[in-house]
Amino acid sequence: MAITEEAVKQALAMLKLPDGRDIVSADVIRALSIDGGSVRFVLEVPPKLGPHLEPVRKAAEKIVEDLDGVDNARVLLTAHSELPKTPPKKAPPDLRIGGHPHPAANRAPIAGVKRIIAIASGKGGVGKSTVSSNLAVALARAGVRVGLLDADIYGPSQPRMMGVSARPASPDGKTIIPLKSHGVTMMSIGLMLEEDQAVVWRGPMLMGALQQMLGQVQWGVLDVLLVDLPPGTGDVQLTLSQKAEVTGAIVVSTPQDIALLDVRKALDMFAKTGVPIIGMIENMSTFCCPKCGHEEPLFGHGGARAEAARLGIGFLGEIPLSLDIRVAGDSGKPIALTDRPPGQAYAVITQDLIAKGLV
């Protein structure tokens, strides 16, 4: 008989911790996996208990091994360090995460923030972060009080694109004071690290960091907070959708079919998490030769518009493939700061969002 996760947890419910709770209701079981007759999981406990729970680990391993259908079991014991209870005054915020976020019954608003708009893509390389920074700047130029949260934890690019390198201040070690650039209030995990320092975190740490940047940053009064999501449909997207009152999502794609395949997955994710789709943006739509003015659809043209029409969602506009956009982003001065044609493409989308009352 094949072993099931429910059967494993039912058996483990008899095993008690020193405080009297069983290990299932205490929610210390992590990464439970069943591969045929092999069962693996982790017991993640508070640091104070870690040194004393080796007998519990062994007992858990023995209980699972004795179940019908189990050939072997392996149980690991681990404990995360806790945040200091009394951080020094004016210490930089500590982004070490202890514990795990749990699904919230109700999505929580962010104090002072009227709307939250997620900027997403199904795959990387479609220019989602470039679109996010330029939309934020275009909104600020239009008089909108706008914030920009760089939620791409593994690959934060907004500090470079927005021309910001200072470290955020923290008056108490918990509250984080965001930075401002080009009229945009912004925050990024990249501001907490050296530029070439990698973030090597598992899912719970990613989710905890996002919740800290949503809840502990003093965003002030904003008409809209744009959240630059990482590509794909992973932990960060799910945490944002479940924890925050997201007004809607804008999905960025290039015109070619391979990008649109992944866009459908992103749209499906938002549908499953109850986040409305505001519309799609086609990035790198056409290339206009700066010398002769000839337009060439290097990645195709109109694919995102056609897909939006097919799915019955809004189409917000097209952004050209332009060297000016790339150079401006690399220099920390988004093209939307200018009135040049590529910058005007963002201004048109911005005016449409304002006219529809979406920001």
RANORLIN-V606976 format. One record per residue. N is the residue number from 1. RES is the residue in one letter. PSI is psi in whole degrees, -180 to 180 (999 if undefined). D_CENTER is the distance of its C-alpha to the mean C-alpha in Angstrom with 1 decimal. Layout:
# RANORLIN-V606976
n | res | psi | d_center
N | RES | PSI | D_CENTER
N | RES | PSI | D_CENTER
This chain:
# RANORLIN-V606976
n | res | psi | d_center
1 | M | 131 | 40.1
2 | A | 135 | 36.4
3 | I | 147 | 34.5
4 | T | 160 | 31.6
5 | E | -39 | 28.7
6 | E | -41 | 30.4
7 | A | -39 | 33.6
8 | V | -48 | 32.2
9 | K | -36 | 30.6
10 | Q | -41 | 33.8
11 | A | -39 | 35.8
12 | L | -17 | 33.6
13 | A | -16 | 33.9
14 | M | -11 | 37.4
15 | L | 124 | 36.1
16 | K | 148 | 36.0
17 | L | 168 | 34.4
18 | P | -27 | 36.6
19 | D | 3 | 35.5
20 | G | -15 | 36.7
21 | R | 149 | 33.5
22 | D | 161 | 33.1
23 | I | -16 | 30.2
24 | V | -52 | 28.7
25 | S | -25 | 28.7
26 | A | -7 | 27.6
27 | D | 53 | 24.3
28 | V | 0 | 24.7
29 | I | 127 | 24.6
30 | R | 152 | 21.6
31 | A | 44 | 21.1
32 | L | 124 | 24.2
33 | S | 144 | 25.3
34 | I | 121 | 28.6
35 | D | 95 | 30.1
36 | G | -118 | 33.6
37 | G | 8 | 35.5
38 | S | 130 | 33.1
39 | V | 132 | 30.8
40 | R | 140 | 28.2
41 | F | 170 | 26.1
42 | V | 140 | 25.2
43 | L | 110 | 26.5
44 | E | 117 | 24.1
45 | V | 163 | 26.2
46 | P | 149 | 26.5
47 | P | -36 | 27.9
48 | K | -31 | 31.3
49 | L | -23 | 31.9
50 | G | -52 | 30.8
51 | P | -16 | 34.3
52 | H | 1 | 36.1
53 | L | 16 | 34.4
54 | E | -39 | 35.7
55 | P | -36 | 38.2
56 | V | -41 | 35.6
57 | R | -47 | 33.7
58 | K | -39 | 37.0
59 | A | -40 | 37.9
60 | A | -42 | 34.7
61 | E | -42 | 35.3
62 | K | -41 | 38.9
63 | I | -45 | 38.1
64 | V | -40 | 35.8
65 | E | -29 | 38.2
66 | D | -5 | 41.0
67 | L | 146 | 39.3
68 | D | 134 | 40.8
69 | G | -6 | 39.0
70 | V | 123 | 37.4
71 | D | -41 | 38.8
72 | N | 155 | 36.8
73 | A | 145 | 34.1
74 | R | 126 | 32.1
75 | V | 128 | 30.4
76 | L | 151 | 28.7
77 | L | 128 | 28.5
78 | T | 160 | 25.9
79 | A | 132 | 25.0
80 | H | 149 | 22.3
81 | S | 150 | 23.6
82 | E | 157 | 23.3
83 | L | 145 | 22.4
84 | P | 140 | 25.7
85 | K | -33 | 27.2
86 | T | 81 | 28.8
87 | P | 150 | 26.8
88 | P | 148 | 29.1
89 | K | 137 | 29.3
90 | K | 23 | 27.2
91 | A | 150 | 25.4
92 | P | 149 | 22.1
93 | P | 139 | 19.1
94 | D | 118 | 18.7
95 | L | 20 | 15.3
96 | R | 133 | 16.9
97 | I | 127 | 15.7
98 | G | 135 | 18.5
99 | G | -176 | 18.4
100 | H | 137 | 15.9
101 | P | 145 | 14.2
102 | H | 151 | 16.2
103 | P | 129 | 15.7
104 | A | 143 | 16.8
105 | A | -36 | 19.7
106 | N | 139 | 18.8
107 | R | 138 | 15.6
108 | A | 138 | 16.1
109 | P | 164 | 16.5
110 | I | 127 | 15.8
111 | A | 127 | 19.3
112 | G | -8 | 20.6
113 | V | 118 | 17.8
114 | K | -43 | 19.4
115 | R | 148 | 16.6
116 | I | 124 | 12.9
117 | I | 123 | 12.1
118 | A | 134 | 9.0
119 | I | 115 | 9.8
120 | A | 168 | 9.1
121 | S | 155 | 11.3
122 | G | -26 | 12.7
123 | K | 165 | 13.5
124 | G | 164 | 13.3
125 | G | 7 | 16.1
126 | V | 1 | 16.4
127 | G | 25 | 15.8
128 | K | -43 | 12.6
129 | S | -37 | 12.1
130 | T | -44 | 15.8
131 | V | -42 | 15.8
132 | S | -49 | 13.3
133 | S | -41 | 15.5
134 | N | -37 | 18.6
135 | L | -41 | 17.8
136 | A | -46 | 17.1
137 | V | -43 | 20.4
138 | A | -39 | 22.3
139 | L | -42 | 21.4
140 | A | -41 | 22.6
141 | R | -26 | 25.7
142 | A | 3 | 26.4
143 | G | 8 | 26.5
144 | V | 136 | 23.2
145 | R | 108 | 21.7
146 | V | 142 | 18.2
147 | G | 157 | 15.2
148 | L | 116 | 12.4
149 | L | 118 | 9.2
150 | D | 98 | 7.9
151 | A | 8 | 4.2
152 | D | 84 | 5.5
153 | I | -42 | 6.9
154 | Y | -31 | 9.6
155 | G | 62 | 10.7
156 | P | 126 | 10.4
157 | S | -9 | 13.1
158 | Q | -34 | 13.3
159 | P | -44 | 15.9
160 | R | -46 | 18.2
161 | M | -31 | 17.8
162 | M | 1 | 18.4
163 | G | 38 | 21.1
164 | V | 135 | 20.0
165 | S | -7 | 20.7
166 | A | 155 | 21.9
167 | R | 133 | 20.5
168 | P | 148 | 19.4
169 | A | 159 | 22.2
170 | S | 107 | 22.2
171 | P | -25 | 25.5
172 | D | 7 | 25.3
173 | G | -3 | 22.8
174 | K | -52 | 20.4
175 | T | 137 | 19.9
176 | I | 129 | 18.1
177 | I | 117 | 19.6
178 | P | 168 | 17.5
179 | L | 167 | 19.1
180 | K | 141 | 20.5
181 | S | 131 | 21.2
182 | H | 33 | 23.0
183 | G | 5 | 22.9
184 | V | 131 | 19.1
185 | T | 125 | 17.7
186 | M | 155 | 14.7
187 | M | 142 | 12.7
188 | S | 144 | 10.9
189 | I | -24 | 10.9
190 | G | -21 | 13.3
191 | L | -13 | 15.7
192 | M | -6 | 16.2
193 | L | 164 | 17.2
194 | E | 151 | 19.9
195 | E | -34 | 19.0
196 | D | 14 | 19.9
197 | Q | 128 | 18.6
198 | A | 148 | 16.3
199 | V | 112 | 13.6
200 | V | 80 | 15.1
201 | W | 150 | 13.3
202 | R | 171 | 13.3
203 | G | -49 | 10.9
204 | P | -34 | 12.2
205 | M | -38 | 11.8
206 | L | -47 | 8.1
207 | M | -40 | 8.0
208 | G | -41 | 10.7
209 | A | -41 | 9.5
210 | L | -42 | 6.7
211 | Q | -35 | 9.7
212 | Q | -43 | 12.0
213 | M | -25 | 10.5
214 | L | -45 | 10.6
215 | G | -24 | 14.0
216 | Q | -10 | 15.8
217 | V | 133 | 15.4
218 | Q | 85 | 18.5
219 | W | -22 | 17.3
220 | G | -158 | 20.8
221 | V | 117 | 21.8
222 | L | 141 | 19.6
223 | D | -35 | 20.4
224 | V | 142 | 16.8
225 | L | 117 | 13.4
226 | L | 131 | 11.5
227 | V | 111 | 7.7
228 | D | 101 | 7.2
229 | L | 156 | 4.4
230 | P | 163 | 5.5
231 | P | 157 | 8.6
232 | G | -163 | 9.6
233 | T | 56 | 9.2
234 | G | -150 | 8.0
235 | D | -43 | 7.1
236 | V | -46 | 3.4
237 | Q | -44 | 4.9
238 | L | -42 | 7.9
239 | T | -45 | 7.4
240 | L | -46 | 6.5
241 | S | -35 | 9.4
242 | Q | -32 | 11.6
243 | K | -28 | 11.5
244 | A | 153 | 11.6
245 | E | 84 | 14.2
246 | V | 122 | 12.4
247 | T | -41 | 15.4
248 | G | 176 | 14.4
249 | A | 142 | 12.5
250 | I | 127 | 13.9
251 | V | 128 | 13.8
252 | V | 136 | 15.0
253 | S | 155 | 17.4
254 | T | 168 | 20.5
255 | P | -21 | 23.7
256 | Q | 157 | 24.6
257 | D | -37 | 24.6
258 | I | -34 | 22.5
259 | A | -39 | 19.4
260 | L | -29 | 20.3
261 | L | -43 | 20.5
262 | D | -29 | 16.8
263 | V | -40 | 16.1
264 | R | -35 | 18.1
265 | K | -41 | 15.7
266 | A | -43 | 12.7
267 | L | -39 | 15.3
268 | D | -38 | 16.4
269 | M | -47 | 13.1
270 | F | -36 | 13.0
271 | A | -42 | 16.7
272 | K | -27 | 16.5
273 | T | 4 | 14.1
274 | G | 26 | 16.3
275 | V | 121 | 14.2
276 | P | 149 | 16.8
277 | I | 120 | 16.7
278 | I | -40 | 17.9
279 | G | 178 | 18.8
280 | M | 149 | 18.5
281 | I | 132 | 19.1
282 | E | 112 | 21.1
283 | N | 157 | 20.4
284 | M | 44 | 23.1
285 | S | -50 | 25.5
286 | T | 156 | 28.7
287 | F | 127 | 30.2
288 | C | 118 | 32.9
289 | C | 123 | 35.3
290 | P | -15 | 35.8
291 | K | -45 | 39.4
292 | C | -11 | 40.8
293 | G | 0 | 38.3
294 | H | 135 | 38.1
295 | E | 132 | 35.0
296 | E | 123 | 33.7
297 | P | 81 | 30.8
298 | L | -36 | 29.7
299 | F | 18 | 26.9
300 | G | -179 | 28.7
301 | H | 136 | 28.6
302 | G | 0 | 27.8
303 | G | -43 | 25.8
304 | A | -39 | 22.9
305 | R | -45 | 25.4
306 | A | -39 | 27.3
307 | E | -41 | 24.4
308 | A | -42 | 23.4
309 | A | -40 | 27.1
310 | R | -37 | 27.3
311 | L | -8 | 24.5
312 | G | 32 | 25.7
313 | I | 168 | 22.7
314 | G | 149 | 22.9
315 | F | 122 | 23.1
316 | L | -25 | 22.3
317 | G | 176 | 23.8
318 | E | 139 | 24.2
319 | I | 128 | 23.4
320 | P | 161 | 25.9
321 | L | 109 | 25.6
322 | S | 133 | 26.9
323 | L | -34 | 27.7
324 | D | -39 | 27.7
325 | I | -44 | 24.0
326 | R | -46 | 23.2
327 | V | -42 | 25.7
328 | A | -43 | 24.5
329 | G | -42 | 20.9
330 | D | -28 | 22.2
331 | S | -6 | 24.5
332 | G | 15 | 21.9
333 | K | 86 | 23.7
334 | P | 145 | 21.8
335 | I | -23 | 24.4
336 | A | -11 | 23.8
337 | L | -16 | 25.8
338 | T | 170 | 28.9
339 | D | 15 | 30.9
340 | R | 158 | 31.2
341 | P | -45 | 30.7
342 | P | -37 | 27.2
343 | G | -34 | 26.1
344 | Q | -29 | 28.0
345 | A | -40 | 25.9
346 | Y | -37 | 22.9
347 | A | -39 | 25.4
348 | V | -45 | 26.6
349 | I | -41 | 23.2
350 | T | -47 | 22.7
351 | Q | -35 | 26.2
352 | D | -42 | 25.6
353 | L | -40 | 22.5
354 | I | -44 | 24.7
355 | A | -33 | 27.7
356 | K | 1 | 25.9
357 | G | 24 | 24.8
358 | L | -16 | 21.1
359 | V | 999 | 20.4
